[in-house]
Amino acid sequence: MTLRGAPTGGDPHRFGTEAFYAALGRAFVAMCAVVPFLFLIEALDQGLSANLDATAGIIPHHIQGLDGVFFSPFLHADFNHLYSNSVPLILLGTFVLAAGARRFLWSTLVIILVSGLGVWFTGSPNSVVVGASGVIFGYLGILFTRGIVERSWWNFAVALLVGLLYGWQVLGGIMPTDERISWQGHLFGLLGGVVAAILFRRRKPDLGGPYPTDSPLTLP
């Protein structure tokens, strides 16, 4: 799999064009490939009794748990935890990735940092936090914010649809209603998505200059 070039068939960032649907399809395939990788990690963790959650998860306020900021999104408490994250990760990740692989990678890094550091500074020091839900909330924040700052109404419509489908989960996810759920990770992930959408927004071109935007994902 490689990330290269721009497709033909119109503007890939404009809803309804051939290039738009092509980029969306490739992004969906790529996100579907991510989930089996997460399942493989969980299978190895449980099969080898590696206890990766405790060794590579975020342990708030403890230096030895700081590296979990980068590793925790790839770890889950069990398969049920991973199952619950898989569908929204694919759905939201597809629309974020379709707008460009480079923007997707940088945005995901910002979300991981903001969400992870937020958990490390504000979470309970007696907890270990793992899971991709902070990234999922970050993607939701990206889509909402892009809809506003880029006037991309299809991005906003997708975020609104997901909000309607998972409304209670979204509201409950950012409120301290369940001690088993890291609401800090969700809240800071959402904020990280907002920041990423603003930092890596598509800008209008200068007169006579090229359009400074990312090329969508392509697969060989």
C-alpha positions, 0 to 999 in steps of 0.5 A, a space after each residue: 500500500 502506498 500513498 501517492 498522486 491525485 486521481 482524475 475525474 474532478 475535485 476529490 474534495 467536492 461532494 458528488 464528483 467521481 474523484 470524491 467517491 474514488 477517494 472515499 472508497 480507497 479510504 474505506 478499504 484502508 480503514 478496514 485494514 486498520 481494524 484487523 491490525 488492532 485485533 491482532 494486537 489484542 489477540 497477541 496480548 491475550 494469547 501471550 499474556 503479555 499484559 500490554 495494557 498495564 505496561 503500555 497504557 496511560 498511567 496518569 501522573 506517573 512518568 512510567 505511564 507517559 509513553 502510553 500516550 502513543 501506545 494506548 490507542 492501539 490497545 484495548 481492555 478486551 475484545 468487547 472493548 475493541 468491537 465497540 470501537 471498530 465501527 465508529 473508527 472505520 466510519 469516521 476514519 473513512 471520511 477523515 482519510 478521504 480528505 487526504 492521507 497527509 492531513 489524516 496522519 498529522 491530524 491523528 498525531 495531534 489527536 493522540 497527543 492532545 487526548 493522551 496528554 489530557 488523560 495523563 494530566 487529569 486522569 486518576 493516578 490509580 487507573 490505566 487508560 487504553 483504547 482508540 475512543 479518544 481518536 474516534 472522538 477526535 475524528 468526530 471533532 474534525 468533521 464538525 469543525 471542517 464543516 464550519 471552517 472549510 464550509 464543507 457541508 458534507 463533512 458537517 452532515 456526516 458528523 451530524 449523522 453520527 451524532 444522531 446515531 451515537 448521540 447518547 454515547 457522545 454526550 455520555 462519553 465526555 461526561 464523568 458518568 462512569 468511572 470505567 470510561 475515560 471521559 477525559 480521553 473522549 473530551 480531550 480527543 474531541 478538542 484535539 480534533 477541533 485543533 487539528 481541523 483548524 491547523 490543517 484546514 484547506 486554505 484558499 489559494 493565493 492569486 496565481 498560486 497552486 491550491 495548497 491541499 493534500 492528495 487523497 489516499 490511493 492504493 496500488 
